[in-house]
């Protein structure tokens, strides 16, 4: 019983450690910036366009991304998909 408990704890520790792993490119991006998001606008954009959602990009988002030098995985949309307003 005790051996099973120790193996379970070891397995859970390994799984938790692996879940937090990042690629070398992701780690380089993390080290290059002191915060997770460039600004509050960047945070709101990222929350609105999280994985699995249909991207919603405005011209203002594009201006803010360039002006604030946002980083991370790009949200790719065609020019026809860029919406006019907020």
C-alpha angles and dihedrals in degrees: 000000000000091000091052091051092051092048090049092051091047092049093048091049091051092049093049090049093049092048090062096051122122132192118256089254091052091049091050089053090049092050092048093059131052094211137038094240130032092225145337088275089056090050093050092047091050093048091049092048102040123153112295097021125111105257116248112192126173130194086248089056089054092049092048093047091054096042094046096038096234116201137197134067110344122240103228121208133155119250089254090059095057107107123219104227142036 
